[in-house]
Amino acid sequence: MTRIRRGYIARRRRTKIRLFVSSFRGAHSRLTRSITQQKIRALVSAHRDRDRQKINFRRLWVTRINAVIRENRVSFSYSRLINNLYKKQLLLNRKILAQIAILNRNCLYTISNDIRK
């Protein structure tokens, strides 16, 4: 019986996966079954943490805005500021408001005072 030489497709697929996990430690970068499991796990974690990152940044922006607004010694909170922004139909998102709060507090104070009146 003659010898059958297998194709290279499976080997090409494995090397592609190996390139993805080449920085992993131990058997996670050497054994094929372990490599596939670790690749799936890494991609799941990356997808989950992208969503968490968005949540964490929004939480940070809210905290910064609230801290600067309350520092003004006025009985004015973050929720009232956002509510008044929506009433006046000013389209400033939380990221921009947080940058204004850090870089130019007086500007945020004037915005909040104008909204209140």
Protein Blocks (a to p, Z undefined) as FASTA:
>chain_A
ZZddddfklmmmmmmmmmmmmmpghjllmbmklmmmmmmmmmmmmmmmmmmmmmmmmmmm
mmmmmmmmmmnopacdfklmmmmmmmnopacdfklmmmmmmmmmmlmmmmmmmmmZZ
